[in-house]
């Protein structure tokens, strides 16, 4: 029986998402895209927009599990971590409301599982996703490739 994984690359401006179906012998890309918020909108409205978008995706595709990139903070950019935490919170809440297991992976693990290099660049991630799924063009924006990679990482970890 196939399982569906919802991979998410959380962001306050752009949240990438991807749905992958894994039947044990092959993985199929079902859907991928982005949720975008309006820069000039209030924080609470942007967070609501992220929540509503994830809610719609979960309601339509009924994934079995959710995979997201783990929060990373750097002492030079503490505000970025706080803002990302808000966006991730909306994703966690939505997954919980649907009783979906949520798995969180370090960005270095996600990159390494896809490219063999835990410090892979955005373009390397896009190229790897393009090659794996035999896409005509690079997935764009990079947030889409990152969401696909998060889902693939979970599929690999679950083996």
VMD Tcl script that builds the backbone (N, CA, C; Angstrom):
set m [mol new atoms 477]
animate dup $m
set s [atomselect $m all]
$s set {name element resname resid chain x y z} {
  {N N UNK 1 A 0.838 -1.182 0.000}
  {CA C UNK 1 A 0.000 0.000 0.000}
  {C C UNK 1 A 0.882 1.244 0.000}
  {N N UNK 2 A 0.549 2.194 -0.826}
  {CA C UNK 2 A 1.339 3.424 -0.949}
  {C C UNK 2 A 1.075 4.354 0.228}
  {N N UNK 3 A 2.116 5.056 0.624}
  {CA C UNK 3 A 1.972 6.092 1.643}
  {C C UNK 3 A 2.282 7.432 0.998}
  {N N UNK 4 A 1.610 8.454 1.484}
  {CA C UNK 4 A 1.812 9.798 0.960}
  {C C UNK 4 A 2.475 10.654 2.026}
  {N N UNK 5 A 3.565 11.299 1.639}
  {CA C UNK 5 A 4.319 12.165 2.536}
  {C C UNK 5 A 4.182 13.601 2.052}
  {N N UNK 6 A 3.823 14.482 2.968}
  {CA C UNK 6 A 3.786 15.912 2.692}
  {C C UNK 6 A 5.074 16.518 3.214}
  {N N UNK 7 A 5.939 16.958 2.308}
  {CA C UNK 7 A 7.174 17.636 2.686}
  {C C UNK 7 A 6.943 19.138 2.668}
  {N N UNK 8 A 7.472 19.822 3.689}
  {CA C UNK 8 A 7.266 21.263 3.783}
  {C C UNK 8 A 8.570 21.961 4.101}
  {N N UNK 9 A 8.845 23.018 3.350}
  {CA C UNK 9 A 9.959 23.927 3.621}
  {C C UNK 9 A 9.335 25.215 4.151}
  {N N UNK 10 A 9.270 25.367 5.482}
  {CA C UNK 10 A 8.538 26.500 6.048}
  {C C UNK 10 A 9.254 27.827 5.860}
  {N N UNK 11 A 8.472 28.852 5.585}
  {CA C UNK 11 A 8.988 30.207 5.475}
  {C C UNK 11 A 7.853 31.186 5.655}
  {N N UNK 12 A 8.163 32.344 6.167}
  {CA C UNK 12 A 7.114 33.336 6.383}
  {C C UNK 12 A 6.684 33.980 5.068}
  {N N UNK 13 A 7.622 34.165 4.137}
  {CA C UNK 13 A 7.278 34.733 2.822}
  {C C UNK 13 A 6.818 33.655 1.863}
  {N N UNK 14 A 7.623 32.583 1.779}
  {CA C UNK 14 A 7.330 31.484 0.851}
  {C C UNK 14 A 7.479 30.168 1.603}
  {N N UNK 15 A 6.437 29.369 1.584}
  {CA C UNK 15 A 6.474 28.019 2.151}
  {C C UNK 15 A 6.357 27.047 0.983}
  {N N UNK 16 A 7.390 26.231 0.827}
  {CA C UNK 16 A 7.352 25.216 -0.218}
  {C C UNK 16 A 6.662 23.965 0.296}
  {N N UNK 17 A 5.953 23.276 -0.590}
  {CA C UNK 17 A 5.316 22.017 -0.210}
  {C C UNK 17 A 5.418 21.024 -1.352}
  {N N UNK 18 A 5.405 19.748 -0.981}
  {CA C UNK 18 A 5.443 18.687 -1.989}
  {C C UNK 18 A 4.782 17.450 -1.427}
  {N N UNK 19 A 4.038 16.762 -2.258}
  {CA C UNK 19 A 3.409 15.507 -1.887}
  {C C UNK 19 A 4.018 14.391 -2.715}
  {N N UNK 20 A 4.553 13.388 -2.013}
  {CA C UNK 20 A 5.168 12.250 -2.670}
  {C C UNK 20 A 4.437 10.980 -2.265}
  {N N UNK 21 A 4.211 10.102 -3.212}
  {CA C UNK 21 A 3.619 8.803 -2.950}
  {C C UNK 21 A 4.717 7.752 -3.051}
  {N N UNK 22 A 4.823 6.938 -2.008}
  {CA C UNK 22 A 5.849 5.902 -1.956}
  {C C UNK 22 A 5.168 4.544 -1.850}
  {N N UNK 23 A 5.399 3.691 -2.852}
  {CA C UNK 23 A 4.788 2.356 -2.795}
  {C C UNK 23 A 5.796 1.282 -2.396}
  {N N UNK 24 A 6.965 1.712 -1.952}
  {CA C UNK 24 A 8.001 0.774 -1.523}
  {C C UNK 24 A 9.047 0.516 -2.575}
  {N N UNK 25 A 8.646 0.542 -3.833}
  {CA C UNK 25 A 9.611 0.309 -4.909}
  {C C UNK 25 A 9.850 1.553 -5.760}
  {N N UNK 26 A 8.923 2.501 -5.697}
  {CA C UNK 26 A 9.106 3.743 -6.445}
  {C C UNK 26 A 8.422 4.892 -5.713}
  {N N UNK 27 A 8.897 6.082 -6.025}
  {CA C UNK 27 A 8.345 7.300 -5.429}
  {C C UNK 27 A 7.833 8.182 -6.562}
  {N N UNK 28 A 6.605 8.658 -6.400}
  {CA C UNK 28 A 5.973 9.513 -7.411}
  {C C UNK 28 A 5.708 10.894 -6.823}
  {N N UNK 29 A 6.044 11.919 -7.586}
  {CA C UNK 29 A 5.740 13.297 -7.208}
  {C C UNK 29 A 4.305 13.590 -7.623}
  {N N UNK 30 A 3.439 13.789 -6.632}
  {CA C UNK 30 A 2.021 14.031 -6.901}
  {C C UNK 30 A 1.711 15.499 -7.132}
  {N N UNK 31 A 2.344 16.362 -6.359}
  {CA C UNK 31 A 2.034 17.795 -6.379}
  {C C UNK 31 A 3.159 18.536 -5.683}
  {N N UNK 32 A 3.468 19.722 -6.156}
  {CA C UNK 32 A 4.470 20.564 -5.484}
  {C C UNK 32 A 4.185 22.009 -5.839}
  {N N UNK 33 A 4.497 22.882 -4.917}
  {CA C UNK 33 A 4.272 24.300 -5.161}
  {C C UNK 33 A 4.659 25.132 -3.962}
  {N N UNK 34 A 4.147 26.340 -3.923}
  {CA C UNK 34 A 4.455 27.253 -2.829}
  {C C UNK 34 A 3.189 27.927 -2.323}
  {N N UNK 35 A 3.259 28.305 -1.075}
  {CA C UNK 35 A 2.269 29.179 -0.456}
  {C C UNK 35 A 2.995 30.493 -0.211}
  {N N UNK 36 A 2.450 31.573 -0.714}
  {CA C UNK 36 A 3.110 32.874 -0.562}
  {C C UNK 36 A 2.238 33.792 0.276}
  {N N UNK 37 A 2.900 34.555 1.132}
  {CA C UNK 37 A 2.184 35.543 1.927}
  {C C UNK 37 A 2.529 36.935 1.415}
  {N N UNK 38 A 1.740 37.888 1.813}
  {CA C UNK 38 A 1.936 39.272 1.387}
  {C C UNK 38 A 2.863 39.956 2.382}
  {N N UNK 39 A 3.997 40.453 1.864}
  {CA C UNK 39 A 5.011 41.063 2.728}
  {C C UNK 39 A 4.461 42.184 3.606}
  {N N UNK 40 A 3.539 42.954 3.075}
  {CA C UNK 40 A 3.033 44.117 3.813}
  {C C UNK 40 A 1.938 43.751 4.813}
  {N N UNK 41 A 1.518 42.496 4.821}
  {CA C UNK 41 A 0.444 42.077 5.717}
  {C C UNK 41 A 0.971 41.927 7.146}
  {N N UNK 42 A 0.072 41.883 8.111}
  {CA C UNK 42 A 0.465 41.715 9.512}
  {C C UNK 42 A 0.967 40.291 9.732}
  {N N UNK 43 A 1.753 40.105 10.760}
  {CA C UNK 43 A 2.292 38.781 11.072}
  {C C UNK 43 A 1.163 37.777 11.278}
  {N N UNK 44 A 0.136 38.169 12.033}
  {CA C UNK 44 A -0.947 37.229 12.304}
  {C C UNK 44 A -1.696 36.825 11.032}
  {N N UNK 45 A -1.849 37.743 10.089}
  {CA C UNK 45 A -2.509 37.393 8.825}
  {C C UNK 45 A -1.630 36.506 7.958}
  {N N UNK 46 A -0.322 36.738 7.999}
  {CA C UNK 46 A 0.592 35.892 7.233}
  {C C UNK 46 A 0.592 34.467 7.794}
  {N N UNK 47 A 0.582 34.352 9.125}
  {CA C UNK 47 A 0.547 33.031 9.751}
  {C C UNK 47 A -0.771 32.321 9.446}
  {N N UNK 48 A -1.857 33.052 9.464}
  {CA C UNK 48 A -3.168 32.478 9.120}
  {C C UNK 48 A -3.157 31.986 7.672}
  {N N UNK 49 A -2.527 32.740 6.790}
  {CA C UNK 49 A -2.435 32.354 5.388}
  {C C UNK 49 A -1.675 31.031 5.236}
  {N N UNK 50 A -0.579 30.888 5.985}
  {CA C UNK 50 A 0.194 29.639 5.946}
  {C C UNK 50 A -0.661 28.489 6.468}
  {N N UNK 51 A -1.313 28.709 7.598}
  {CA C UNK 51 A -2.164 27.669 8.178}
  {C C UNK 51 A -3.269 27.261 7.197}
  {N N UNK 52 A -3.955 28.243 6.646}
  {CA C UNK 52 A -5.050 27.950 5.714}
  {C C UNK 52 A -4.552 27.184 4.493}
  {N N UNK 53 A -3.379 27.548 3.988}
  {CA C UNK 53 A -2.820 26.851 2.826}
  {C C UNK 53 A -2.473 25.406 3.128}
  {N N UNK 54 A -1.847 25.170 4.272}
  {CA C UNK 54 A -1.497 23.799 4.656}
  {C C UNK 54 A -2.770 22.995 4.924}
  {N N UNK 55 A -3.741 23.626 5.555}
  {CA C UNK 55 A -5.032 22.977 5.819}
  {C C UNK 55 A -5.675 22.518 4.504}
  {N N UNK 56 A -5.650 23.372 3.517}
  {CA C UNK 56 A -6.241 23.036 2.210}
  {C C UNK 56 A -5.510 21.860 1.557}
  {N N UNK 57 A -4.186 21.874 1.623}
  {CA C UNK 57 A -3.388 20.794 1.026}
  {C C UNK 57 A -3.673 19.471 1.727}
  {N N UNK 58 A -3.686 19.489 3.062}
  {CA C UNK 58 A -3.951 18.264 3.815}
  {C C UNK 58 A -5.366 17.758 3.532}
  {N N UNK 59 A -6.327 18.655 3.487}
  {CA C UNK 59 A -7.715 18.246 3.228}
  {C C UNK 59 A -7.881 17.649 1.835}
  {N N UNK 60 A -7.166 18.198 0.871}
  {CA C UNK 60 A -7.297 17.700 -0.507}
  {C C UNK 60 A -6.550 16.391 -0.731}
  {N N UNK 61 A -5.323 16.281 -0.220}
  {CA C UNK 61 A -4.472 15.138 -0.555}
  {C C UNK 61 A -4.418 14.053 0.517}
  {N N UNK 62 A -4.845 14.344 1.715}
  {CA C UNK 62 A -4.882 13.371 2.811}
  {C C UNK 62 A -3.558 12.607 2.969}
  {N N UNK 63 A -2.451 13.318 3.227}
  {CA C UNK 63 A -1.175 12.606 3.403}
  {C C UNK 63 A -1.190 11.737 4.669}
  {N N UNK 64 A -0.280 10.777 4.707}
  {CA C UNK 64 A -0.153 9.892 5.862}
  {C C UNK 64 A 0.774 10.457 6.921}
  {N N UNK 65 A 1.680 11.317 6.506}
  {CA C UNK 65 A 2.651 11.904 7.423}
  {C C UNK 65 A 3.166 13.223 6.853}
  {N N UNK 66 A 3.786 14.020 7.714}
  {CA C UNK 66 A 4.339 15.314 7.317}
  {C C UNK 66 A 5.819 15.336 7.685}
  {N N UNK 67 A 6.624 15.901 6.817}
  {CA C UNK 67 A 8.057 16.021 7.055}
  {C C UNK 67 A 8.477 17.473 6.838}
  {N N UNK 68 A 9.165 18.045 7.820}
  {CA C UNK 68 A 9.616 19.434 7.722}
  {C C UNK 68 A 11.090 19.540 8.099}
  {N N UNK 69 A 11.676 20.636 7.657}
  {CA C UNK 69 A 13.046 20.921 8.041}
  {C C UNK 69 A 13.068 21.419 9.480}
  {N N UNK 70 A 14.000 20.889 10.276}
  {CA C UNK 70 A 14.145 21.273 11.672}
  {C C UNK 70 A 14.597 22.733 11.757}
  {N N UNK 71 A 14.142 23.398 12.797}
  {CA C UNK 71 A 14.497 24.795 13.021}
  {C C UNK 71 A 15.983 24.906 13.331}
  {N N UNK 72 A 16.634 25.812 12.663}
  {CA C UNK 72 A 18.050 26.071 12.875}
  {C C UNK 72 A 18.196 27.533 13.243}
  {N N UNK 73 A 18.956 27.799 14.277}
  {CA C UNK 73 A 19.174 29.205 14.634}
  {C C UNK 73 A 20.663 29.485 14.705}
  {N N UNK 74 A 21.003 30.664 14.320}
  {CA C UNK 74 A 22.384 31.110 14.336}
  {C C UNK 74 A 22.434 32.382 15.165}
  {N N UNK 75 A 23.458 32.502 15.967}
  {CA C UNK 75 A 23.539 33.657 16.864}
  {C C UNK 75 A 23.560 34.984 16.117}
  {N N UNK 76 A 23.931 34.971 14.860}
  {CA C UNK 76 A 23.938 36.217 14.080}
  {C C UNK 76 A 22.543 36.618 13.617}
  {N N UNK 77 A 21.615 35.651 13.580}
  {CA C UNK 77 A 20.269 35.912 13.059}
  {C C UNK 77 A 19.191 35.320 13.972}
  {N N UNK 78 A 19.145 35.717 15.241}
  {CA C UNK 78 A 18.148 35.101 16.142}
  {C C UNK 78 A 16.709 35.417 15.749}
  {N N UNK 79 A 16.464 36.587 15.163}
  {CA C UNK 79 A 15.101 36.944 14.786}
  {C C UNK 79 A 14.571 36.022 13.684}
  {N N UNK 80 A 15.446 35.590 12.797}
  {CA C UNK 80 A 15.044 34.669 11.734}
  {C C UNK 80 A 14.509 33.374 12.330}
  {N N UNK 81 A 15.183 32.861 13.355}
  {CA C UNK 81 A 14.739 31.627 13.992}
  {C C UNK 81 A 13.369 31.805 14.646}
  {N N UNK 82 A 13.153 32.942 15.274}
  {CA C UNK 82 A 11.875 33.203 15.928}
  {C C UNK 82 A 10.760 33.255 14.879}
  {N N UNK 83 A 11.000 33.970 13.798}
  {CA C UNK 83 A 9.999 34.086 12.733}
  {C C UNK 83 A 9.715 32.715 12.113}
  {N N UNK 84 A 10.767 31.951 11.859}
  {CA C UNK 84 A 10.581 30.606 11.306}
  {C C UNK 84 A 9.806 29.731 12.282}
  {N N UNK 85 A 10.046 29.926 13.575}
  {CA C UNK 85 A 9.313 29.173 14.583}
  {C C UNK 85 A 7.821 29.428 14.503}
  {N N UNK 86 A 7.444 30.670 14.226}
  {CA C UNK 86 A 6.019 30.998 14.059}
  {C C UNK 86 A 5.426 30.222 12.883}
  {N N UNK 87 A 6.107 30.246 11.746}
  {CA C UNK 87 A 5.614 29.556 10.552}
  {C C UNK 87 A 5.529 28.046 10.803}
  {N N UNK 88 A 6.549 27.491 11.428}
  {CA C UNK 88 A 6.544 26.062 11.741}
  {C C UNK 88 A 5.411 25.715 12.698}
  {N N UNK 89 A 5.128 26.616 13.627}
  {CA C UNK 89 A 4.045 26.386 14.572}
  {C C UNK 89 A 2.710 26.193 13.875}
  {N N UNK 90 A 2.471 26.949 12.823}
  {CA C UNK 90 A 1.227 26.798 12.065}
  {C C UNK 90 A 1.169 25.425 11.408}
  {N N UNK 91 A 2.293 24.958 10.907}
  {CA C UNK 91 A 2.366 23.652 10.253}
  {C C UNK 91 A 2.151 22.546 11.285}
  {N N UNK 92 A 2.795 22.666 12.443}
  {CA C UNK 92 A 2.631 21.675 13.506}
  {C C UNK 92 A 1.187 21.622 13.978}
  {N N UNK 93 A 0.569 22.783 14.155}
  {CA C UNK 93 A -0.817 22.835 14.607}
  {C C UNK 93 A -1.745 22.165 13.592}
  {N N UNK 94 A -1.548 22.475 12.338}
  {CA C UNK 94 A -2.396 21.901 11.299}
  {C C UNK 94 A -2.235 20.382 11.248}
  {N N UNK 95 A -1.001 19.905 11.328}
  {CA C UNK 95 A -0.764 18.449 11.327}
  {C C UNK 95 A -1.434 17.805 12.543}
  {N N UNK 96 A -1.319 18.438 13.697}
  {CA C UNK 96 A -1.921 17.893 14.919}
  {C C UNK 96 A -3.441 17.840 14.811}
  {N N UNK 97 A -4.031 18.865 14.229}
  {CA C UNK 97 A -5.497 18.889 14.084}
  {C C UNK 97 A -5.991 17.768 13.173}
  {N N UNK 98 A -5.119 17.277 12.303}
  {CA C UNK 98 A -5.477 16.169 11.416}
  {C C UNK 98 A -4.916 14.835 11.915}
  {N N UNK 99 A -4.354 14.853 13.135}
  {CA C UNK 99 A -3.765 13.639 13.733}
  {C C UNK 99 A -2.698 13.008 12.848}
  {N N UNK 100 A -1.899 13.856 12.201}
  {CA C UNK 100 A -0.826 13.364 11.337}
  {C C UNK 100 A 0.500 13.356 12.086}
  {N N UNK 101 A 1.252 12.275 11.976}
  {CA C UNK 101 A 2.596 12.291 12.551}
  {C C UNK 101 A 3.450 13.310 11.805}
  {N N UNK 102 A 4.296 14.005 12.540}
  {CA C UNK 102 A 5.158 15.016 11.945}
  {C C UNK 102 A 6.601 14.669 12.274}
  {N N UNK 103 A 7.446 14.675 11.262}
  {CA C UNK 103 A 8.858 14.334 11.405}
  {C C UNK 103 A 9.686 15.542 11.020}
  {N N UNK 104 A 10.684 15.824 11.828}
  {CA C UNK 104 A 11.526 16.995 11.612}
  {C C UNK 104 A 12.966 16.547 11.420}
  {N N UNK 105 A 13.606 17.036 10.351}
  {CA C UNK 105 A 14.964 16.634 10.027}
  {C C UNK 105 A 15.864 17.867 9.875}
  {N N UNK 106 A 17.097 17.739 10.318}
  {CA C UNK 106 A 18.076 18.825 10.158}
  {C C UNK 106 A 18.311 19.072 8.670}
  {N N UNK 107 A 18.544 20.317 8.316}
  {CA C UNK 107 A 18.779 20.652 6.906}
  {C C UNK 107 A 19.977 19.892 6.356}
  {N N UNK 108 A 20.992 19.675 7.181}
  {CA C UNK 108 A 22.174 18.942 6.706}
  {C C UNK 108 A 21.819 17.486 6.394}
  {N N UNK 109 A 20.924 16.896 7.177}
  {CA C UNK 109 A 20.506 15.514 6.898}
  {C C UNK 109 A 19.685 15.449 5.618}
  {N N UNK 110 A 18.793 16.414 5.433}
  {CA C UNK 110 A 17.974 16.446 4.216}
  {C C UNK 110 A 18.873 16.580 2.992}
  {N N UNK 111 A 19.813 17.508 3.045}
  {CA C UNK 111 A 20.713 17.728 1.908}
  {C C UNK 111 A 21.572 16.502 1.634}
  {N N UNK 112 A 22.091 15.902 2.712}
  {CA C UNK 112 A 22.939 14.724 2.535}
  {C C UNK 112 A 22.159 13.550 1.961}
  {N N UNK 113 A 20.897 13.381 2.394}
  {CA C UNK 113 A 20.108 12.253 1.884}
  {C C UNK 113 A 19.817 12.397 0.398}
  {N N UNK 114 A 19.794 13.636 -0.089}
  {CA C UNK 114 A 19.462 13.869 -1.497}
  {C C UNK 114 A 20.708 13.943 -2.381}
  {N N UNK 115 A 21.742 14.629 -1.888}
  {CA C UNK 115 A 22.915 14.898 -2.730}
  {C C UNK 115 A 24.190 14.199 -2.267}
  {N N UNK 116 A 24.175 13.668 -1.035}
  {CA C UNK 116 A 25.392 13.088 -0.480}
  {C C UNK 116 A 26.264 14.130 0.205}
  {N N UNK 117 A 25.820 15.394 0.168}
  {CA C UNK 117 A 26.579 16.500 0.755}
  {C C UNK 117 A 25.655 17.295 1.672}
  {N N UNK 118 A 25.959 17.291 2.969}
  {CA C UNK 118 A 25.134 17.999 3.939}
  {C C UNK 118 A 25.195 19.507 3.833}
  {N N UNK 119 A 26.095 20.009 3.007}
  {CA C UNK 119 A 26.223 21.459 2.816}
  {C C UNK 119 A 25.904 21.863 1.372}
  {N N UNK 120 A 25.088 21.062 0.715}
  {CA C UNK 120 A 24.742 21.315 -0.693}
  {C C UNK 120 A 24.075 22.679 -0.846}
  {N N UNK 121 A 24.328 23.307 -1.972}
  {CA C UNK 121 A 23.735 24.617 -2.267}
  {C C UNK 121 A 22.300 24.441 -2.751}
  {N N UNK 122 A 21.590 25.548 -2.839}
  {CA C UNK 122 A 20.215 25.527 -3.358}
  {C C UNK 122 A 20.183 24.950 -4.776}
  {N N UNK 123 A 21.110 25.386 -5.609}
  {CA C UNK 123 A 21.122 24.918 -6.997}
  {C C UNK 123 A 21.437 23.420 -7.075}
  {N N UNK 124 A 22.303 22.923 -6.197}
  {CA C UNK 124 A 22.585 21.485 -6.173}
  {C C UNK 124 A 21.333 20.701 -5.785}
  {N N UNK 125 A 20.579 21.242 -4.843}
  {CA C UNK 125 A 19.333 20.583 -4.427}
  {C C UNK 125 A 18.329 20.572 -5.582}
  {N N UNK 126 A 18.213 21.700 -6.273}
  {CA C UNK 126 A 17.286 21.774 -7.402}
  {C C UNK 126 A 17.686 20.790 -8.500}
  {N N UNK 127 A 18.971 20.710 -8.787}
  {CA C UNK 127 A 19.435 19.789 -9.830}
  {C C UNK 127 A 19.186 18.341 -9.448}
  {N N UNK 128 A 19.411 18.009 -8.175}
  {CA C UNK 128 A 19.195 16.630 -7.716}
  {C C UNK 128 A 17.721 16.255 -7.861}
  {N N UNK 129 A 16.822 17.138 -7.447}
  {CA C UNK 129 A 15.388 16.868 -7.566}
  {C C UNK 129 A 14.998 16.727 -9.037}
  {N N UNK 130 A 15.515 17.622 -9.870}
  {CA C UNK 130 A 15.225 17.554 -11.314}
  {C C UNK 130 A 15.638 16.194 -11.877}
  {N N UNK 131 A 16.822 15.719 -11.492}
  {CA C UNK 131 A 17.321 14.441 -12.000}
  {C C UNK 131 A 16.519 13.252 -11.467}
  {N N UNK 132 A 16.202 13.270 -10.188}
  {CA C UNK 132 A 15.469 12.157 -9.579}
  {C C UNK 132 A 14.102 11.979 -10.232}
  {N N UNK 133 A 13.420 13.084 -10.468}
  {CA C UNK 133 A 12.064 13.007 -11.020}
  {C C UNK 133 A 12.010 13.267 -12.524}
  {N N UNK 134 A 13.190 13.331 -13.154}
  {CA C UNK 134 A 13.281 13.494 -14.607}
  {C C UNK 134 A 12.430 14.664 -15.105}
  {N N UNK 135 A 12.598 15.797 -14.416}
  {CA C UNK 135 A 11.857 17.008 -14.767}
  {C C UNK 135 A 12.526 17.705 -15.949}
  {N N UNK 136 A 11.737 18.398 -16.713}
  {CA C UNK 136 A 12.258 19.159 -17.841}
  {C C UNK 136 A 13.068 20.361 -17.341}
  {N N UNK 137 A 12.542 21.040 -16.322}
  {CA C UNK 137 A 13.184 22.240 -15.779}
  {C C UNK 137 A 13.482 22.059 -14.296}
  {N N UNK 138 A 14.342 22.922 -13.787}
  {CA C UNK 138 A 14.611 22.926 -12.349}
  {C C UNK 138 A 13.349 23.321 -11.600}
  {N N UNK 139 A 13.075 22.676 -10.468}
  {CA C UNK 139 A 11.938 23.121 -9.663}
  {C C UNK 139 A 12.206 24.539 -9.161}
  {N N UNK 140 A 11.214 25.390 -9.291}
  {CA C UNK 140 A 11.401 26.800 -8.938}
  {C C UNK 140 A 10.168 27.301 -8.211}
  {N N UNK 141 A 10.333 28.095 -7.186}
  {CA C UNK 141 A 11.577 28.539 -6.561}
  {C C UNK 141 A 12.249 27.397 -5.791}
  {N N UNK 142 A 13.447 27.644 -5.260}
  {CA C UNK 142 A 14.179 26.598 -4.537}
  {C C UNK 142 A 13.394 25.987 -3.373}
  {N N UNK 143 A 12.430 26.711 -2.834}
  {CA C UNK 143 A 11.617 26.206 -1.722}
  {C C UNK 143 A 10.863 24.933 -2.118}
  {N N UNK 144 A 10.522 24.811 -3.387}
  {CA C UNK 144 A 9.834 23.612 -3.877}
  {C C UNK 144 A 10.789 22.416 -3.811}
  {N N UNK 145 A 12.011 22.601 -4.287}
  {CA C UNK 145 A 12.999 21.523 -4.225}
  {C C UNK 145 A 13.283 21.135 -2.779}
  {N N UNK 146 A 13.338 22.111 -1.890}
  {CA C UNK 146 A 13.591 21.832 -0.475}
  {C C UNK 146 A 12.445 21.037 0.150}
  {N N UNK 147 A 11.219 21.324 -0.240}
  {CA C UNK 147 A 10.067 20.572 0.268}
  {C C UNK 147 A 10.088 19.133 -0.258}
  {N N UNK 148 A 10.413 18.978 -1.529}
  {CA C UNK 148 A 10.529 17.640 -2.105}
  {C C UNK 148 A 11.625 16.868 -1.374}
  {N N UNK 149 A 12.735 17.527 -1.117}
  {CA C UNK 149 A 13.858 16.892 -0.418}
  {C C UNK 149 A 13.465 16.481 1.001}
  {N N UNK 150 A 12.674 17.303 1.691}
  {CA C UNK 150 A 12.231 16.953 3.049}
  {C C UNK 150 A 11.385 15.683 3.019}
  {N N UNK 151 A 10.511 15.567 2.027}
  {CA C UNK 151 A 9.682 14.365 1.904}
  {C C UNK 151 A 10.532 13.156 1.544}
  {N N UNK 152 A 11.464 13.326 0.622}
  {CA C UNK 152 A 12.355 12.214 0.248}
  {C C UNK 152 A 13.201 11.763 1.428}
  {N N UNK 153 A 13.668 12.701 2.230}
  {CA C UNK 153 A 14.462 12.372 3.406}
  {C C UNK 153 A 13.667 11.484 4.351}
  {N N UNK 154 A 12.404 11.812 4.538}
  {CA C UNK 154 A 11.576 10.989 5.424}
  {C C UNK 154 A 11.363 9.595 4.831}
  {N N UNK 155 A 11.138 9.516 3.554}
  {CA C UNK 155 A 10.961 8.209 2.912}
  {C C UNK 155 A 12.217 7.368 3.096}
  {N N UNK 156 A 13.372 7.980 2.927}
  {CA C UNK 156 A 14.651 7.286 3.111}
  {C C UNK 156 A 14.827 6.856 4.575}
  {N N UNK 157 A 14.486 7.738 5.510}
  {CA C UNK 157 A 14.639 7.441 6.938}
  {C C UNK 157 A 13.700 6.328 7.390}
  {N N UNK 158 A 12.559 6.193 6.737}
  {CA C UNK 158 A 11.550 5.205 7.134}
  {C C UNK 158 A 11.868 3.798 6.612}
  {N N UNK 159 A 12.871 3.675 5.743}
  {CA C UNK 159 A 13.207 2.353 5.174}
  {C C UNK 159 A 13.748 1.428 6.239}
}
mol reanalyze $m
mol bondsrecalc $m
mol representation Tube
mol addrep $m
